[in-house]
């Protein structure tokens, strides 16, 4: 019983802390959207293929929603508050251009 409680506690910690990506990541000023995605996102969001980065729901398939999501995070995703301005725009454009919407 004690082993099950320890396993459940460890699992809960992983879920609550997100994927483990660095929340302090700041992209270089000239980084492309693909470079930012590769550095900040692929630890948890593995590209589905060479041309499809991820699948988006219709409600987040717009630039503003994507930026809000990666800057604000969620229960399982850390917030990347240092991805701002042009870098945020480039990342959002990359995600929109290279994702499927379902």
RAZI-V96668 format. One line per field, one symbol per residue. ss: DSSP state (H for helix, E for strand, C for the rest). psi: psi as a letter, one per 30 degrees, with the letter a starting at -180 (. if undefined). burial: 1 if it has 24 or more other C-alpha atoms within 12 Angstrom, else 0. A space follows every 50 residues. Layout:
ss=???
psi=???
burial=???
This chain:
ss=CHHHHHHHHHHHHHHHHCCCCCCCCCCCCCCCHHHHHHHHCCCCCCCCCC CCCEEECHHHCCHHHHHHHHHHCCCCCCCCCCCCHHHHHHHHHHHHHCEE EC
psi=eeeeeeeeeeeeeeeffaffljfgkjlkegkleeeeeeefffeeikkfaf fjelkklefghleeeeeeefefaaefklkiffjlbeeeeeeeeeeeeglk k.
burial=00000000000000000110101011100000110110111000100000 00110100001000011011101000111101110011111111110110 00
